[in-house]
Amino acid sequence: MLYYLFEYLENCCNFPGAGMFTYVTFRAIFAIILSLIISIWFGEYFIKWLKRRQISETQRDESIDPFNTQKKGVPTMGGIIIIVAIIVPCLLIGKIKNVYMILMLVTTVLLGIVGFADDYIKTFKKNKEGLNGWYKVAAQVALGLIVGLTLRFSPDVWMNEKVETKIEDNKEIVVKTPAVKSTRTTIPFVKDNNLNYADLFDFVGEPYKYWAGWIFFVIMTVFVVTAVSNGSNLNDGMDGMAAGNSSIMGVAIGILAYVSSNVVMADYLNIMFIPGSEEVVVFMCAFVGALIGFLWYNSYPAQIFMGDTGSLTIGGIIAVSAIIIHKELLLPLICGVFLWESLSVILQKFYYKAGKRKGVRQRLWKRTPVHDHYRTSLALVEKNDPGCKVMFKGSSRLYHESKITFRFWIVSIILAAIAILTLKIR
């Protein structure tokens, strides 16, 4: 709203300083500061409100913690803090008519509602299972369809595969390839780094491969949204874990969005130019600021948990933002921690069931998601599952959750840095 106000003041009144709101860098920095302040300020009052009403998560399984960290009475639903701290700055200084900003806000609200419903059932209905998993998947699939079909049919969505800036008669001239709707995406570590999904369907011939490419893109969008959202949910198991990792991922995607929305940078890096995607930069800055502010209370020892209200939402935000800027194939790298958490659960179940068919009790790790492996003793595994064999026992030394969290953050920083370097390594 403020963006349109200052735009009016600049155009009609030549109001001094109003032009600052036309610069994405100013609005992005303003967004991260404002969301950080809102997250810390609102978080304090929200935590007190939750404590007065004794709204806390159903007791977690603390038997796996060798350090006996007590988390009884810690409020949950902290994802509401994150959502408020994201939405308010975006409504104030974002271009709310921008299709990409609309998609990001829809993602935040939709998955926030689903996560809240899950937390509500766990907290007030005392049902530890929460919302039926199929309802969560249905919401994620619906969001994927909304995003994919909007990117296909909205007249405001288009891109230039190549742009070039040059100087003629002391004037900078921008030369662009035709603006098109495209199913192209970026492949990391490859010189000709664009892949057109439609090219995968050359065998069906023209014009069918074009439509097949878009159908595949929509399916890919649904898969990415579901996978990253669930990966974020699995990663949320220790104080500060999901919030810290997600803020690092948000920084990486914000940088990728900035270079994709800037003609000069797109030319220099030889990447797709996506007009309007600068609003993804503003949104991701609000996202990062909200998460850092949330860490003020969520870092060890946590004063509040984000719950599914937060974890499902931040995963969806990361997925949709990457899809908008055609960088979804970079997500296995950027979200490597989420991917590893998800794979650990899948492989553990597969390995356990395979052994069960043979009459053998076996596990790959002591406990999954894999972050719990590092604080679970073999004695506890034997106690809970007598006779079970563990393939990857690891060190006999157990780690405090704060050390595990910091090490996961370090891994996320390394992966995010590599993802940004792929802009030049190809």
C-alpha positions in Angstrom: 0.0 0.0 0.0 2.8 2.4 0.8 4.4 1.6 -2.5 1.4 2.9 -4.4 1.0 5.9 -2.1 4.6 7.0 -2.6 4.4 6.3 -6.3 1.4 8.7 -6.5 3.2 11.3 -4.4 6.2 11.1 -6.8 4.3 11.3 -10.0 1.7 13.9 -9.0 3.4 16.0 -6.3 7.1 15.4 -6.9 7.3 14.6 -3.2 11.0 14.6 -2.0 12.2 11.1 -1.3 9.1 9.3 -2.6 11.2 7.8 -5.4 13.0 5.6 -2.9 10.1 3.2 -3.0 10.7 2.5 -6.6 14.0 0.8 -5.8 13.8 -2.8 -5.0 17.0 -2.7 -2.9 15.4 0.0 -0.6 12.1 -1.9 -0.2 14.0 -5.3 0.4 16.1 -3.8 3.2 13.1 -2.1 4.6 11.2 -5.3 4.5 13.8 -7.3 6.4 14.1 -4.7 9.1 10.4 -4.3 9.5 9.6 -8.0 9.6 12.4 -8.5 12.2 11.0 -5.8 14.4 7.4 -7.2 14.1 8.6 -10.7 14.8 10.4 -9.7 18.0 7.8 -7.3 19.2 4.7 -9.3 18.4 6.4 -12.5 19.5 6.8 -11.3 23.0 3.1 -10.5 23.4 2.0 -13.6 21.6 4.1 -15.9 23.9 2.7 -14.2 27.0 -0.9 -14.6 25.6 -0.3 -18.3 24.9 1.1 -18.9 28.3 -1.8 -17.2 30.1 -4.1 -19.6 28.3 -1.8 -22.6 28.8 -1.7 -23.3 25.0 1.3 -25.7 24.6 2.1 -28.6 22.4 1.2 -32.2 23.2 4.2 -33.5 25.2 7.0 -34.4 22.9 9.0 -37.6 23.3 11.7 -36.4 25.6 13.0 -40.0 26.3 15.5 -39.6 23.4 17.2 -36.6 24.8 20.2 -37.7 26.8 20.5 -34.2 28.4 17.0 -34.3 29.9 15.9 -31.0 28.3 12.4 -30.3 29.7 10.0 -28.7 27.2 6.8 -29.1 29.1 4.6 -26.0 29.0 6.4 -24.4 26.0 3.8 -22.7 23.8 3.3 -23.8 20.2 1.7 -22.3 17.1 4.6 -19.9 16.9 4.3 -20.0 13.1 1.6 -17.3 13.5 4.4 -14.9 14.5 6.3 -15.8 11.3 3.2 -15.4 9.1 2.2 -12.0 10.6 5.8 -10.7 10.4 5.8 -11.7 6.7 2.4 -10.5 5.6 2.4 -7.0 7.2 5.6 -5.7 5.5 4.6 -7.2 2.2 1.2 -5.5 2.3 2.8 -2.2 3.3 5.7 -2.0 0.9 5.2 -4.7 -1.8 3.4 -4.3 -5.1 0.3 -6.2 -4.0 -1.0 -6.2 -7.6 2.1 -8.1 -8.7 1.2 -11.7 -9.7 4.2 -13.1 -8.0 3.6 -11.3 -4.7 0.0 -12.5 -4.8 1.1 -16.1 -5.3 3.6 -15.8 -2.4 0.9 -14.4 -0.1 -1.6 -17.1 -1.1 1.0 -19.7 -0.4 1.6 -18.2 3.1 -2.1 -18.0 4.0 -3.1 -21.4 2.6 -0.4 -23.5 4.2 -0.6 -21.4 7.3 -4.3 -22.4 7.7 -3.5 -26.1 7.1 -0.7 -26.0 9.6 -2.9 -24.1 12.1 -5.6 -26.8 11.8 -3.0 -29.5 12.5 -1.7 -27.6 15.6 -5.2 -26.9 16.8 -6.2 -30.6 16.7 -3.0 -31.6 18.5 -3.3 -28.9 21.2 -7.0 -28.5 21.9 -8.3 -31.9 20.9 -5.3 -33.6 22.5 -4.8 -35.8 19.4 -1.1 -36.2 18.9 -1.7 -37.4 15.3 -3.1 -34.0 14.3 -4.8 -33.3 11.0 -5.2 -36.4 8.7 -2.1 -36.6 6.5 -4.2 -36.8 3.4 -5.8 -33.4 4.1 -2.3 -31.9 4.2 -1.3 -33.6 1.0 -4.5 -32.4 -0.6 -3.8 -28.8 0.4 -0.2 -29.0 -0.9 -1.5 -30.5 -4.2 -4.1 -27.7 -4.5 -1.4 -25.1 -3.9 0.8 -26.7 -6.5 -2.0 -26.6 -9.0 -2.8 -23.0 -8.2 0.8 -21.9 -8.7 1.4 -24.0 -11.8 -1.8 -23.0 -13.6 -1.3 -19.3 -12.7 2.2 -19.3 -14.2 0.7 -20.9 -17.3 -2.4 -18.8 -17.9 -1.7 -15.4 -16.2 -1.0 -12.7 -18.8 1.4 -11.0 -16.4 3.8 -14.0 -16.3 6.5 -14.1 -19.0 10.2 -14.2 -19.3 13.1 -13.4 -21.7 15.5 -16.3 -22.1 18.4 -14.1 -23.0 19.1 -10.3 -22.5 22.0 -8.2 -23.5 23.0 -4.7 -22.5 25.3 -2.6 -24.8 26.3 1.0 -25.2 25.5 2.9 -28.3 25.9 6.7 -28.7 26.7 6.9 -24.9 23.3 5.3 -24.2 22.7 1.9 -22.6 20.5 -0.3 -24.8 18.9 -3.5 -23.7 18.4 -6.2 -26.3 16.0 -9.0 -25.3 14.8 -12.2 -26.9 11.0 -12.2 -27.3 8.9 -12.2 -24.2 7.3 -15.6 -23.9 5.7 -18.0 -21.6 8.1 -20.8 -21.1 8.6 -24.1 -19.4 12.4 -23.5 -19.3 14.2 -24.0 -16.1 17.8 -23.7 -14.9 20.1 -26.7 -14.7 23.1 -26.2 -12.3 26.7 -26.9 -13.4 25.8 -27.0 -17.1 27.1 -24.6 -19.7 23.9 -24.4 -21.7 22.1 -24.2 -18.5 18.5 -24.0 -19.6 16.2 -27.1 -19.9 12.9 -26.8 -21.7 10.5 -29.4 -20.2 8.7 -29.4 -23.6 11.9 -30.8 -25.2 11.4 -34.0 -23.2 8.3 -34.7 -25.3 9.7 -34.2 -28.8 8.4 -37.7 -29.6 4.8 -36.4 -29.6 5.5 -33.7 -32.1 4.3 -30.2 -32.5 2.2 -28.6 -31.1 1.5 -31.4 -28.6 4.9 -31.2 -26.9 4.2 -27.6 -25.9 1.1 -28.7 -23.9 2.9 -31.8 -22.6 5.7 -29.6 -21.3 3.2 -27.4 -19.4 1.4 -30.5 -18.0 4.8 -31.8 -16.8 5.6 -28.4 -15.3 2.4 -28.3 -13.3 3.0 -31.8 -12.1 6.6 -30.8 -11.2 5.2 -27.8 -9.3 2.9 -30.0 -7.2 5.7 -32.4 -6.4 8.2 -29.7 -5.4 5.7 -27.9 -3.2 4.7 -31.2 -1.4 8.3 -32.4 -1.1 9.8 -29.2 0.3 6.9 -28.5 2.6 7.1 -32.0 4.1 10.9 -31.8 4.3 10.6 -28.6 6.3 8.1 -30.2 8.6 10.4 -33.1 9.3 13.3 -30.7 9.9 11.4 -29.0 12.7 12.5 -31.2 15.6 15.0 -29.1 17.6 15.1 -25.6 18.9 16.0 -23.2 16.1 16.6 -26.0 13.6 14.0 -25.3 10.9 13.9 -21.5 11.4 17.7 -21.2 11.1 18.0 -23.5 8.1 15.1 -21.9 6.3 16.4 -18.4 6.8 19.7 -19.4 5.1 17.7 -21.0 2.2 15.7 -17.8 2.0 18.8 -15.7 1.6 20.0 -17.9 -1.3 16.7 -17.8 -3.1 16.4 -14.0 -2.5 19.8 -13.5 -4.2 18.8 -15.8 -7.1 15.5 -13.8 -7.5 17.4 -10.5 -7.5 19.7 -11.5 -10.3 16.8 -12.9 -12.3 14.8 -9.7 -12.0 17.7 -7.4 -12.9 18.5 -6.9 -16.6 22.2 -6.1 -16.1 22.8 -9.1 -13.8 20.8 -11.4 -16.0 22.9 -10.4 -19.0 26.2 -10.7 -17.0 25.3 -14.1 -15.6 23.6 -15.3 -18.8 20.4 -16.4 -17.1 16.7 -15.9 -17.7 15.3 -12.4 -17.1 11.9 -12.6 -15.3 10.2 -9.2 -15.2 8.3 -8.6 -12.0 10.2 -11.1 -9.9 11.8 -8.3 -7.9 8.7 -8.7 -5.7 10.0 -12.2 -4.8 13.1 -10.4 -3.5 11.0 -8.2 -1.2 8.9 -11.1 0.0 12.0 -13.3 0.7 13.6 -10.4 2.7 10.5 -10.2 4.8 10.6 -14.0 5.1 14.2 -14.0 6.3 13.6 -11.1 8.7 10.6 -12.9 10.2 12.6 -16.1 10.8 15.5 -14.4 12.3 13.2 -12.5 14.7 11.5 -15.8 15.5 14.9 -17.2 16.4 15.0 -14.6 19.2 12.6 -16.8 21.0 13.0 -20.2 19.3 16.8 -20.6 19.8 17.8 -23.0 22.6 16.2 -23.1 25.1 13.1 -22.4 23.1 10.4 -20.2 24.5 8.0 -21.2 21.7 7.7 -23.8 19.0 6.7 -22.9 15.5 4.5 -26.0 15.1 3.1 -27.1 11.7 1.7 -23.6 11.3 5.2 -22.5 10.7 7.0 -25.5 9.3 4.5 -26.4 6.5 4.3 -22.7 5.6 8.0 -22.0 5.3 8.6 -25.1 3.2 5.9 -24.0 0.8 7.3 -20.5 0.6 10.7 -21.8 -0.3 9.3 -24.1 -3.0 7.0 -21.6 -4.7 9.6 -18.8 -4.7 12.1 -21.2 -6.5 9.5 -22.2 -9.0 8.6 -18.6 -9.8 12.2 -17.8 -10.8 12.6 -21.1 -12.6 15.2 -22.5 -10.2 13.3 -25.5 -8.9 16.1 -27.9 -10.0 18.4 -26.1 -7.6 16.3 -27.0 -4.6 17.9 -30.4 -4.0 21.1 -28.4 -3.4 19.6 -25.3 -1.6 17.3 -27.5 0.5 19.8 -30.4 0.9 19.1 -30.6 4.6 15.4 -31.0 4.0 16.1 -33.6 1.4 18.4 -35.6 3.7 15.8 -35.5 6.5 13.1 -36.8 4.2 15.3 -39.5 2.6 16.4 -40.7 6.1 12.7 -41.3 7.0 11.9 -43.0 3.7 15.0 -45.2 3.7 14.5 -46.1 7.4 11.0 -47.3 6.8 11.9 -49.2 3.6 14.9 -50.9 5.3 12.9 -51.7 8.5 10.1 -53.3 6.5 12.5 -55.2 4.3 14.1 -56.7 7.4 10.7 -57.5 8.9 9.8 -59.6 5.9 12.9 -61.7 6.5 12.2 -61.9 10.2 15.0 -59.6 11.2 14.7 -56.3 13.2 17.0 -53.8 11.6 17.4 -50.0 11.2 19.7 -47.9 9.1 19.9 -45.2 11.8 19.2 -45.2 15.5 16.3 -42.8 14.9 14.9 -40.6 12.2 14.6 -37.9 11.0 18.3 -38.1 10.9 18.9 -35.2 13.3 17.6 -37.4 16.1 20.2 -40.1 15.2 22.9 -37.9 16.8 21.2 -37.7 20.2 19.9 -41.3 20.5 21.9 -44.0 22.2 22.1 -47.6 21.2 20.9 -48.5 24.7 17.7 -46.6 24.1 17.2 -48.3 20.7 17.6 -51.7 22.5 15.2 -50.7 25.2 12.5 -49.5 22.8 13.1 -52.2 20.1 14.8 -55.2 21.7 17.1 -57.2 19.3 17.1 -54.5 16.6 20.3 -54.1 14.7 21.5 -50.7 13.6 23.6 -50.4 10.5 25.0 -46.9 10.9 25.8 -46.7 14.6 28.1 -43.7 14.3 30.0 -42.3 17.2 29.1 -43.5 20.7 29.2 -39.9 21.7 25.9 -38.1 21.9 25.4 -34.5 21.0 23.4 -31.7 22.6 20.6 -30.5 20.3 22.2 -27.0 20.1 25.4 -28.4 18.7 23.4 -30.5 16.2 21.4 -27.5 15.2 24.4 -25.3 14.6 26.1 -28.0 12.5 23.0 -28.3 10.4 23.1 -24.5 9.9 26.7 -24.8 8.8 25.8 -27.4 6.2 22.9 -25.2 5.0 25.3 -22.3 4.6 27.7 -24.4 2.5 24.9 -25.7 0.3 23.4 -22.2 -0.2 26.8 -20.8 -1.1 27.4 -23.6 -3.7 23.9 -23.0 -5.1 24.8 -19.3 -5.7 28.2 -20.3 -7.2 26.4 -22.3 -9.8 25.5 -19.0 -11.5 29.2 -18.9 -12.5 30.3 -22.6 -12.3 29.0 -24.0 -15.6 
